[in-house]
């Protein structure tokens, strides 16, 4: 496997691990998909927002590392620590799963405008989005050096694939994602990926 393909695959896996989680945004996209209500608009907003934030993270953190090489050590320790915490939390969810999976119940959005505004609010007013896309992905990408943009491209692709699958395949995915056992499997994969990446960052710092 070439270095570029390896970096893109790593970006895809890391991005997917951070995006796949039971949360308000995913539940909202799933609801819109099941109701076939402004699906393309919602999927587009989520994917494009992630692409912009990932670009800011890869470019911003990467620029700091280029300007101050010593920052790579600091980024490695801080980013690695966050990733390890994420991994431990995901592992805890595997051992202590939620009583229910991702549900699609809730109020009907009612209009395309309201759906768009709700989606924008859930995306841009959520502090975890900035932590995941800008800092964490930026930190891991910075460790890739010249291939950080390839890594970022993989993460952007992961976001697009996930939201497209969640919105356009909602009627099929809803049964799967409503099962707590399904989320235990996903959380297990997330925990493994996050802990492995966290250890890699800390070891290379």
Secondary structure by P-SEA (a helix, b strand, c coil): ccaaaaaaaaaaaaaaaaaccccaaaaaaaaaaaaccaaaaaaaaaaaaaaaaaaaaaaaaaaaaaacccaaaaaaaaaaaaaaaaaaaaaaaaaccccccccccccccccaaaaaaaaaaaccccaaaaaccccaaaaaaaaaccaaaaaaaaaaaaaaaaaaaaaccccccccccccaaaaaaaaaaaaaaaaaaaaaaaaac
